[in-house]
Amino acid sequence: MTGYVLAGGLSRRFGSDKALFPIDGEPLAVRTARILAAAGLAPVLLVARTSRPLGLIELLEPDGPRHPLWGVAFALSKGEDAFFSPCDLPELSVEQVRALHLSGSVALGQPLLGVLPVTRAADARAAALAGGSVRAFVAGLPVLDVGPVPNLNTPG
């Protein structure tokens, strides 16, 4: 299964590109890709408008609304269920990814961390175009509590 590292946001609150921010000397996006690979997924960096020189396979979203579900819809349009992870989860573990992957679930408290079914591609596109809620989009999908998975919103 493909594991998409979501790195298409503007990082406005963060102040710089989160995907490139180093944690223990490793860019967040690379760290996330490494964790997905260790969990048995094929990592792909999902980016909007700008390629990043990180040595990862990339999928560039087509122009469209600036919405997290736009990239999800595009990735799911490839015709397969897929695993998604925001790039800004510095404490994400291989065990958490494996549990979500094996159960086919999204993480409690992190709606874009986990498996999203290809059958929801059109719903993701519609939600992105309408500016809809990510939480509303994942409502009804299996949810698994894998423990805390905090995201990084500021460099501090």
Secondary structure, DSSP 8 states (H G I E B T S, - for coil): -EEEEE--S--TTTSS-GGG-EETTEEHHHHHHHHHHHTT-EEEEEEES----SSS-EEEE-S--S-HHHHHHHHHTTSS-EEEEES--TT--HHHHHHHHHHT-EETTEEEEEEE-GGGHHHHHHHHHHT--HHHHHTTS-EE--S------S--
